[in-house]
């Protein structure tokens, strides 16, 4: 467990992530992180956009359904 402290940054509040957390998240300065609320009410910080995952699942479905059509179009 990593303890974080909420601090004031100008007119906003924020947290500073330790170097080891940044490393484990494979993120850096200027990159986006997403705060996701879990079904149990807890929160998860992740560098992965959950809406992108949903979009990719739809793409995979379309690719599977229209495999032959896409194969012909790729020629």
Secondary structure, DSSP 8 states (H G I E B T S, - for coil): -----EEEETTEEEE---HHHHHHHT--TT---EEEE-TTS-EEEESS-HHHHHHHHHHHHHHHHTHHHHHHHT-
